[in-house]
Amino acid sequence: MCGIVGILARGSEVSEQLLERATQSLAHRGPDDHGTVILRECLPEPLEVGLGNRRLAILDVSPLGHQPMEDSDTGNWLVHNGEIYNFREVRAKLEKDGVHFTSQSDTEVILKAYARWGEDCVAEFRGMFAFALWHAKRHRLLIARDPMGIKPLYYWRSDRHFAFASELRTLLGTGLVSRNLSPSGLLNYLSFGSVYEPDTLIDGVSVLPPGHLLTWERGDISIRRYWDLGGDGTGDAEAGANGALPSNESQIATLLDESVRMQLVSDVPVGVFLSGGIDSSSLVAILSRAGVRASTFSIVFRELDYSEAEHSRSVASLFKTDHHELPVSRDDALGAIPEALRAMDQPTIDGVNTYFVSQRTRASGVKVALSGLGGDEIFGGYGSFHAVPRMERYGQLWSHVPRVARKAASGAFEALAPANDQSRKLAALIRGNGNLVHPYFLSRMLFAPRTRAALTPSITSEAVCRADAPLRETLRRTEGMDAINRVSYLESRCYMLNTLLRDSDVMSMAHGLELRVPLIDHSLAQSVMAMPGSLKVGEAIPKHLLVHSLGGALPDSIVRRPKKGFILPFEHWMRDTLRREIESSLHRIEGGPLHGVVSSSASRKVWDGFMRGETSWSRPWSLFVLQRWCEQNLA
């Protein structure tokens, strides 16, 4: 696990001081080692390539794993963030072909695999990764991102420069990138509480999408997709006479075991985040089945109202783990909020809890932790798997009603319905035609379209279209899927990708902690997506494909307990301890970086609506976080 950065300059120099400064900005991601290299190419036009790396040593912790790494046989250079879990298998395959290695690192495996197979090498890898490889003979840069988008990779280009980095703030710190807000990125953030890829909050900076490769050659860029979740035929498999695919649970059990086993690969100890819910408990059950005594870590609140200690303790006792409780208080959690806000690479309404868990886990001496993230998206654990298909049917009924009548009905509904977030979303569904405002996006929507427009009165309709374009493309890729698989794809490529995975990466790496997510190994996710949705949702047992694949290892007390995430009591705090700070921050919109972009008066209306109980805490919190992020990074 690392942080990477690169700067390419045509007809100019890459400053050693600039490259070193950019690399050091990622020190929290890799506190164990660092390195930089500047390559000077003699082409018709001078070209300099600067590569930097901050390393968190997990595999081959010796100096042989140092980056940037050169392949002495080809002259190619690589910087790599992440882990290739099956690197030993890939290495063995290359060694059979006569390839020789000098280290035990997965970074060298990427270099040698590229030398043998070219860009197709990514098809061999199972893991989480973002890497940049300089092809010396072709004077070409290749950057790649893992299939599920677990590791981030940002890039920016101008006529003379190309730059990439693991974090957006690193690109801002180069001084090459103008600190201008992206209108489409801002609209995305206000819609969903995070900026949806490939946009960012900064104009001109993009995210390389999951499962994609980007090549830069003599100033020209090309991007291609090499993998997608679902793929051809998703949801087309037929169920057997009894409503189940033959041996589907056995297949999932095999893939689960394989994924968890692979993700234990490490030269340092590995722990497990344990909440006592189905997903994290499943990881512990799988490890126990493999004969591994897991080291588990749980946050235990002294305030019993939001503590899950009894559930995590019962799982730890059942599977005889080496269990560690990390006790915290209300004041501990509140005290971490300013640090978490400073750690945000892009603003997000989530992430503070992940920052807190990561901070405490890393402080206990753990460098690598497994997380149950992704179980809800892949195995159908959210309420959206039931609600969105119903809303789709409802939207289809309204699609046959003339637009004028829909508009009138929407207005009447808003006038008569309670003034709350749910009513605003239903009104938007009535106004739409079932396609433009898809029910999934409504279910995840933070600010309904009219409120968003009031908050951003100066943003043009063209910017709205640009913000909606990635959503339309994501929705288009679900054509042919059944309703359940469509929700699974959208949850994975929208909420999980842009909120959960991004926050998990940034907040864990803020403490030099590597977080691994076995439930979204791309081979496992692909296999689950290939099964009909009817096999995933509908039984009384939640996430029954996952639960049944464990062969009854989880007791009913875990499987059937009400779903509860790790939630901090923000609503209470915002009315009490945090109230003055949030009100002060929202008042500063008028004279800060958001002046003229976000309406100060509309923001105060959102806050007033929260205080009256008409809107959830997440709406004013999102504006507070946005203002704080802009003050920290754009002022």
C-alpha positions in Angstrom: 0.0 0.0 0.0 1.4 3.3 -1.0 0.8 6.8 -2.4 2.0 7.5 -5.9 2.5 10.7 -8.0 3.8 11.5 -11.4 4.5 14.6 -13.5 5.3 14.6 -17.2 6.5 17.8 -18.9 7.0 18.3 -22.6 9.5 21.0 -23.6 10.1 21.9 -19.9 11.6 20.5 -16.7 10.2 18.6 -13.8 11.6 20.3 -10.8 13.2 18.0 -8.2 11.9 20.2 -5.4 8.3 20.0 -6.9 8.4 16.3 -7.3 9.8 15.8 -3.8 7.2 18.1 -2.3 4.4 16.3 -4.1 5.7 12.9 -2.9 6.0 14.1 0.7 2.4 15.3 0.6 1.5 11.6 0.6 3.7 10.7 3.6 0.7 9.6 5.6 -0.1 6.9 3.0 3.4 5.5 3.2 5.4 6.3 6.3 7.9 3.4 5.8 9.9 4.5 2.7 9.9 7.0 -0.1 11.6 7.5 -3.4 11.6 9.7 -6.6 13.2 9.5 -10.0 13.3 11.9 -12.9 13.7 10.4 -16.4 15.0 12.7 -19.2 14.1 11.5 -22.7 15.9 12.6 -25.8 13.1 13.0 -28.3 12.5 15.5 -31.1 10.9 17.5 -28.2 12.5 17.3 -24.7 10.5 15.2 -22.3 10.9 14.8 -18.5 9.1 12.2 -16.5 9.0 12.4 -12.7 7.7 9.5 -10.6 7.3 9.5 -6.8 6.2 7.0 -4.2 5.5 6.8 -0.5 5.6 3.2 0.8 3.7 1.4 3.4 5.7 -1.8 3.5 3.4 -4.9 3.6 4.9 -7.3 1.1 8.7 -7.7 1.0 9.4 -5.1 3.6 13.1 -5.2 2.7 14.8 -2.5 0.6 14.3 -4.7 -2.5 10.6 -3.5 -2.5 11.7 0.1 -2.9 9.9 2.3 -5.4 10.0 3.7 -8.0 11.2 0.3 -9.3 13.0 -0.3 -12.5 12.9 -3.5 -14.6 16.6 -3.9 -15.5 15.7 -6.1 -18.5 13.5 -3.5 -20.2 14.3 -0.2 -18.6 10.6 0.3 -17.6 9.8 2.0 -14.4 6.8 1.5 -12.0 5.1 3.2 -9.1 2.3 1.1 -7.5 -0.3 1.6 -4.8 -2.1 -1.4 -3.5 -1.7 -5.2 -3.4 -1.8 -7.9 -6.0 -3.1 -10.7 -3.8 -2.4 -13.5 -6.3 1.1 -12.2 -7.1 2.8 -15.5 -6.1 0.6 -17.4 -8.6 1.3 -14.9 -11.4 5.0 -15.0 -10.5 5.1 -18.8 -10.7 3.4 -18.6 -14.2 6.1 -16.2 -15.3 8.9 -18.2 -13.8 7.8 -21.2 -15.9 8.4 -19.0 -18.9 12.0 -18.4 -17.7 11.4 -15.0 -16.1 13.8 -14.2 -13.2 13.0 -12.1 -10.1 15.2 -10.3 -7.6 12.7 -9.4 -4.9 9.6 -11.0 -3.2 7.4 -8.0 -4.0 4.2 -7.8 -6.0 5.5 -4.6 -7.6 8.2 -6.5 -9.5 5.6 -9.0 -10.6 3.6 -6.2 -12.3 6.8 -5.0 -14.1 7.6 -8.5 -15.3 4.0 -9.3 -16.2 3.8 -6.2 -18.3 7.1 -7.0 -20.1 5.6 -10.4 -21.0 2.0 -9.7 -21.7 1.7 -5.9 -22.2 -1.5 -4.2 -21.2 -3.2 -7.6 -21.0 -1.3 -8.2 -17.8 -4.1 -6.6 -15.8 -6.4 -9.6 -16.6 -4.0 -11.7 -14.5 -4.3 -9.7 -11.3 -6.6 -10.1 -8.4 -6.3 -7.3 -5.9 -6.7 -3.6 -5.3 -4.3 -1.4 -7.2 -3.5 1.8 -9.0 -0.2 1.9 -10.8 1.7 3.9 -13.3 4.3 2.3 -15.7 6.7 4.1 -17.9 7.4 2.1 -21.0 11.0 3.2 -21.8 11.3 2.1 -25.4 7.9 3.5 -26.5 8.2 6.7 -24.4 4.6 5.9 -23.2 2.9 6.1 -19.8 0.3 3.6 -18.8 -1.8 4.1 -15.7 -4.3 1.4 -14.5 -6.9 1.0 -11.8 -8.3 -2.1 -10.2 -11.6 -3.6 -11.4 -13.7 -2.6 -8.4 -12.2 0.9 -7.9 -10.8 0.1 -4.4 -7.7 2.3 -5.0 -8.1 5.8 -6.4 -6.1 7.5 -9.2 -6.6 11.1 -10.2 -5.1 12.8 -13.3 -4.9 16.2 -14.9 -3.6 17.4 -18.2 -2.6 20.6 -20.0 -0.9 21.3 -23.4 2.5 20.7 -21.9 1.9 18.7 -18.7 0.3 15.5 -17.5 0.1 14.6 -13.8 -1.4 11.9 -11.7 -1.6 11.1 -8.0 -3.3 8.9 -5.4 -4.9 12.0 -3.9 -6.5 15.1 -5.4 -4.9 17.4 -2.9 -1.4 16.3 -4.1 -2.3 17.6 -7.6 -3.5 20.8 -6.1 -0.2 21.1 -4.2 1.9 21.0 -7.4 0.8 24.5 -8.3 0.1 23.3 -11.9 -3.7 22.8 -11.3 -5.9 25.9 -10.9 -8.0 25.8 -7.7 -11.3 26.3 -9.5 -14.5 24.5 -8.5 -16.0 22.1 -11.1 -19.7 23.0 -11.5 -20.6 19.4 -12.4 -18.6 18.1 -9.5 -20.4 20.5 -7.1 -23.8 19.4 -8.4 -22.8 15.8 -7.9 -21.8 16.5 -4.4 -25.0 18.3 -3.5 -27.0 15.5 -5.1 -25.3 12.6 -3.3 -23.0 13.8 -0.6 -19.9 12.9 -2.5 -18.6 13.7 -6.0 -19.4 11.0 -8.5 -16.6 9.8 -10.8 -15.1 10.6 -13.2 -15.7 14.2 -12.0 -14.0 15.7 -9.0 -14.7 19.0 -7.1 -11.8 20.6 -9.0 -12.2 21.7 -12.6 -9.9 19.8 -15.0 -9.0 17.0 -12.5 -10.6 13.6 -13.3 -10.7 10.1 -11.8 -9.6 7.1 -13.8 -12.7 4.8 -13.6 -12.5 1.3 -12.2 -11.4 -1.4 -14.6 -9.8 1.2 -17.0 -6.4 1.8 -18.5 -5.1 5.2 -19.6 -2.1 5.7 -22.0 -0.3 8.9 -22.5 2.0 9.1 -25.6 3.5 12.3 -27.0 0.7 14.3 -25.4 -2.2 12.2 -26.7 -4.4 10.3 -24.2 -6.5 7.2 -24.8 -8.7 5.5 -22.2 -10.2 2.0 -22.5 -12.2 -0.3 -20.3 -10.7 -3.7 -19.6 -13.4 -5.0 -17.1 -16.8 -4.2 -15.8 -19.0 -5.6 -13.1 -21.8 -7.7 -14.5 -20.5 -8.0 -18.1 -22.4 -9.7 -20.8 -25.3 -11.8 -19.8 -25.7 -10.5 -16.2 -28.9 -11.7 -14.7 -29.7 -14.0 -17.7 -29.0 -17.3 -15.8 -32.1 -19.4 -15.3 -33.1 -20.7 -11.9 -33.8 -24.4 -11.4 -37.2 -25.9 -10.7 -36.9 -25.2 -7.0 -35.9 -21.6 -7.6 -32.2 -22.1 -6.9 -29.2 -22.5 -9.2 -27.5 -25.9 -8.8 -24.7 -25.6 -6.3 -24.8 -21.8 -6.2 -24.1 -21.7 -2.5 -21.2 -24.1 -2.9 -19.8 -21.9 -5.7 -20.0 -18.7 -3.5 -18.5 -20.5 -0.5 -15.5 -21.6 -2.6 -15.0 -18.0 -3.9 -15.4 -16.5 -0.5 -12.8 -18.8 1.0 -10.5 -18.1 -1.9 -10.9 -14.3 -1.6 -10.4 -14.2 2.2 -7.4 -16.6 2.0 -5.7 -14.5 -0.7 -6.2 -11.3 1.2 -4.3 -12.6 4.2 -1.1 -12.4 2.1 1.2 -10.1 4.1 4.5 -9.9 5.7 3.0 -8.1 8.7 0.0 -9.2 11.0 -3.5 -8.8 9.7 -6.6 -7.9 11.8 -10.3 -7.8 11.2 -12.7 -5.0 11.8 -15.6 -6.7 13.8 -18.9 -5.0 14.4 -20.9 -8.1 15.0 -23.0 -7.7 11.8 -23.4 -10.3 9.1 -20.6 -9.0 6.9 -17.7 -8.7 9.3 -18.9 -11.8 11.2 -18.7 -13.7 7.9 -15.1 -12.9 7.5 -14.3 -14.2 11.0 -16.4 -17.4 10.3 -14.5 -18.0 7.0 -11.1 -17.6 8.8 -12.2 -20.0 11.5 -13.3 -22.5 8.9 -9.8 -22.2 7.4 -8.2 -22.8 10.8 -7.0 -19.2 11.2 -7.4 -17.6 14.7 -8.3 -14.1 13.7 -7.2 -11.0 15.6 -10.4 -8.9 15.8 -10.9 -5.2 16.7 -14.1 -3.5 17.8 -14.9 0.0 18.8 -16.7 0.0 22.1 -18.5 3.1 23.2 -18.9 3.9 26.8 -22.3 5.3 26.0 -24.5 2.2 25.7 -27.0 3.9 23.4 -24.8 3.4 20.3 -22.5 0.6 21.4 -22.4 -2.8 19.6 -20.1 -4.4 22.1 -22.4 -7.3 23.0 -22.7 -8.4 19.4 -19.0 -8.2 18.5 -18.1 -10.0 21.8 -20.5 -12.8 21.0 -18.9 -13.4 17.6 -15.4 -13.2 19.0 -16.4 -15.7 21.7 -18.1 -18.0 19.2 -15.0 -18.2 16.9 -12.4 -17.8 19.7 -10.7 -14.9 18.1 -7.9 -12.8 19.7 -10.3 -10.0 20.4 -9.4 -6.4 21.2 -11.9 -3.8 22.3 -11.0 -0.2 21.7 -13.0 1.9 24.2 -14.0 5.4 23.3 -16.2 8.1 24.7 -18.4 10.8 23.3 -15.6 13.3 23.8 -13.1 11.1 22.0 -15.4 10.9 19.0 -16.2 14.6 19.0 -12.5 15.4 19.3 -11.7 13.4 16.2 -14.1 15.4 13.9 -11.7 18.3 13.1 -8.9 15.9 12.3 -11.3 13.9 10.1 -12.4 17.0 8.2 -8.7 17.9 7.5 -8.1 14.3 6.3 -10.8 14.5 3.6 -9.3 14.4 0.1 -12.7 15.5 -1.3 -15.7 16.5 0.8 -18.0 13.7 1.9 -20.9 13.5 4.3 -19.6 10.1 5.5 -16.1 9.1 6.6 -15.7 10.5 10.1 -16.6 7.1 11.6 -14.1 5.3 9.3 -11.4 7.8 10.3 -12.1 7.1 13.9 -12.0 3.3 13.6 -8.9 3.4 11.5 -7.2 5.8 14.0 -7.8 3.5 17.0 -7.0 0.3 15.1 -3.6 1.6 13.8 -2.8 2.9 17.3 -3.2 -0.6 18.6 -0.3 -1.8 16.4 -2.2 -3.2 13.4 -1.0 -2.3 9.9 -3.5 -4.3 7.8 -7.2 -4.9 8.5 -10.0 -6.8 6.7 -13.3 -5.0 6.4 -16.8 -6.4 5.5 -17.4 -3.4 3.2 -19.4 -4.4 0.1 -21.5 -7.2 1.5 -24.7 -5.1 1.3 -24.1 -4.1 -2.3 -23.1 -7.5 -3.7 -25.4 -9.7 -1.6 -28.5 -7.4 -1.5 -28.5 -6.1 2.1 -29.9 -2.6 1.6 -33.5 -1.6 1.7 -33.0 -0.2 -1.8 -33.2 -3.8 -3.1 -36.9 -3.8 -2.2 -37.7 -0.1 -2.5 -36.2 0.8 -5.9 -38.0 -1.9 -7.9 -41.3 -0.8 -6.4 -40.4 2.8 -7.2 -39.5 1.7 -10.8 -43.0 0.3 -11.2 -44.5 3.4 -9.7 -42.5 5.6 -12.1 -43.5 3.5 -15.1 -47.2 4.1 -14.2 -46.6 7.9 -14.2 -44.6 7.8 -17.4 -47.9 7.3 -19.3 -49.4 10.5 -17.8 -49.0 13.7 -19.9 -46.2 16.0 -18.7 -48.6 18.8 -17.9 -50.7 16.6 -15.7 -47.6 15.2 -14.0 -46.4 18.7 -13.2 -49.8 19.7 -11.8 -49.9 16.5 -9.7 -46.4 17.1 -8.4 -47.3 20.6 -7.4 -50.5 19.4 -5.6 -48.5 16.7 -3.8 -45.9 19.1 -2.6 -48.6 21.5 -1.3 -50.5 18.7 0.6 -47.7 16.4 1.7 -45.6 17.0 4.8 -42.6 19.2 4.3 -39.8 16.6 4.5 -37.2 15.0 2.3 -39.3 11.9 1.4 -42.1 14.1 0.0 -39.6 16.1 -2.1 -38.2 13.0 -3.6 -41.7 11.6 -4.4 -42.6 14.9 -6.0 -39.5 14.7 -8.2 -40.4 11.1 -9.2 -43.9 12.3 -10.3 -42.4 15.2 -12.3 -40.0 12.9 -14.1 -40.8 10.2 -16.5 -39.3 7.2 -14.8 -36.1 7.6 -16.9 -34.5 11.0 -16.3 -34.9 10.8 -12.5 -34.3 7.1 -11.9 -35.7 5.8 -8.6 -32.2 4.6 -7.5 -30.7 8.0 -7.8 -33.7 9.4 -5.9 -33.2 6.9 -3.1 -29.6 8.0 -2.7 -30.3 11.7 -3.3 -29.3 14.3 -0.7 -30.9 17.4 -2.1 -33.9 17.1 -4.4 -33.5 18.9 -7.8 -35.4 22.0 -6.8 -33.5 22.5 -3.5 -30.2 21.9 -5.4 -31.2 24.5 -7.9 -31.9 27.0 -5.1 -28.5 26.3 -3.6 -26.7 26.9 -6.9 -28.6 29.6 -8.7 -25.7 30.6 -11.0 -25.0 27.1 -12.4 -26.1 26.6 -15.9 -28.3 23.9 -17.5 -25.2 22.8 -19.5 -23.4 22.0 -16.2 -26.5 20.1 -15.0 -26.3 18.0 -18.2 -22.6 17.3 -17.6 -23.3 16.3 -14.1 -26.0 13.9 -15.2 -24.0 12.3 -18.1 -22.1 9.8 -15.9 -25.3 8.8 -14.2 -27.0 8.2 -17.5 -24.0 6.1 -18.7 -24.0 4.0 -15.5 -27.7 3.5 -15.8 -27.3 2.5 -19.5 -24.9 -0.3 -18.5 -27.7 -1.9 -16.5 -29.9 -2.5 -19.6 -30.9 -6.1 -19.7 -30.4 -6.7 -16.0 -33.2 -7.8 -13.8 -34.4 -5.3 -11.2 -32.3 -6.7 -8.3 -29.1 -7.0 -10.3 -29.6 -3.4 -11.6 -29.8 -2.1 -8.0 -26.7 -4.2 -7.1 -24.7 -2.7 -10.0 -25.9 0.9 -9.2 -25.1 0.5 -5.5 -21.6 -0.8 -6.4 -20.8 1.7 -9.1 -22.4 4.7 -7.3 -22.7 4.7 -3.5 -20.0 2.1 -2.8 -17.5 3.4 -5.3 -17.9 7.1 -4.6 -18.6 7.2 -0.9 -17.7 4.0 0.9 -14.5 3.0 -1.0 -13.2 6.5 -1.3 -13.8 7.3 2.3 -12.3 4.0 3.4 -9.2 4.6 1.4 -8.6 8.2 2.5 -9.5 7.7 6.1 -7.5 4.5 6.7 -4.5 5.8 4.8 -4.6 9.0 6.9 -3.2 6.7 9.6 -1.0 4.4 7.4 -3.5 1.6 7.8 -4.2 -0.8 4.8 -7.8 -1.7 4.6 -8.7 -4.8 2.6 -12.2 -5.7 1.4 -12.6 -9.5 0.6 -16.3 -9.4 -0.1 -15.8 -7.4 -3.3 -13.0 -9.4 -4.8 -13.9 -8.9 -8.5 -14.1 -12.6 -9.3 -16.5 -13.2 -6.4 -18.6 -10.1 -7.3 -18.8 -11.1 -10.9 -20.1 -14.6 -10.0 -22.7 -13.2 -7.7 -23.8 -10.7 -10.3 -24.2 -13.5 -12.8 -26.9 -15.1 -10.7 -30.6 -14.1 -11.1 -31.7 -11.4 -8.6 -34.5 -13.7 -7.5 -31.9 -15.8 -5.7 -30.6 -12.9 -3.7 -33.6 -11.1 -2.2 -36.9 -12.3 -0.9 -36.2 -14.8 1.8 -36.7 -14.0 5.5 -33.0 -14.3 6.0 -31.1 -11.1 5.0 -28.3 -11.6 2.5 -29.2 -15.3 2.4 -26.7 -16.2 -0.4 -23.9 -15.1 1.9 -25.4 -16.6 5.0 -26.2 -20.0 3.4 -22.7 -20.2 1.9 -21.3 -20.2 5.4 -23.1 -23.5 6.1 -24.9 -22.3 9.3 -21.8 -20.9 10.9 -23.5 -17.7 11.9 -26.1 -18.0 14.7 -29.6 -16.5 14.4 -28.7 -13.9 17.0 -26.3 -12.4 14.4 -28.2 -13.1 11.2 -31.6 -11.8 12.3 -30.7 -8.9 14.5 -31.8 -5.5 13.2 -29.4 -3.9 10.8 -27.2 -1.2 12.4 -24.1 0.3 11.1 -21.4 2.2 13.0 -23.3 5.4 13.4 -22.2 8.5 15.4 -25.1 10.6 16.8 -24.6 13.6 14.5 -28.1 14.8 14.7 -27.9 15.2 18.5 -24.4 16.8 18.3 -25.5 19.3 15.6 -28.3 20.5 17.8 -26.0 20.8 20.8 -22.1 20.7 20.8 -21.5 21.4 17.1 -24.3 23.9 16.6 -22.3 27.1 17.0 -19.5 25.9 14.8 -21.8 24.8 12.0 -23.9 28.0 12.1 -20.7 30.1 12.0 -19.4 28.1 9.0 -22.6 28.5 7.0 -22.5 32.2 7.6 -19.0 32.4 6.2 -20.2 31.1 2.8 -21.0 34.7 1.9 -17.4 35.8 1.9 -15.5 32.6 1.3 -14.5 30.4 -1.7 -18.2 29.4 -2.3 -19.4 33.0 -2.6 -21.3 33.5 -5.8 -21.5 29.7 -6.3 -23.6 28.5 -3.3 -26.4 30.6 -2.0 -25.8 31.7 1.6 -29.5 32.3 2.1 -30.6 28.9 0.7 -28.0 27.3 2.9 -29.4 28.9 6.0 -32.9 27.7 5.0 -31.6 24.2 4.9 -30.2 24.7 8.4 -33.5 26.2 9.6 -35.4 23.2 8.1 -33.1 20.8 10.1 -33.8 22.7 13.3 -37.5 22.4 12.6 -37.2 18.7 12.0 -38.2 19.0 8.3 -34.9 17.7 6.9 -32.3 15.2 8.1 -28.9 16.1 9.6 -27.0 15.0 6.5 -28.2 18.0 4.5 -26.8 20.9 6.6 -23.8 18.7 7.5 -23.0 18.3 3.8 -22.9 22.1 3.4 -20.8 22.5 6.5 -18.3 19.9 5.3 -18.2 21.5 1.8 -17.5 25.0 3.3 -14.8 23.7 5.5 -13.1 21.7 2.7 -13.2 24.7 0.4 -11.7 27.0 3.2 -8.9 24.4 3.7 -8.1 23.8 0.0 -9.3 26.7 -2.1 -8.9 29.8 0.0 
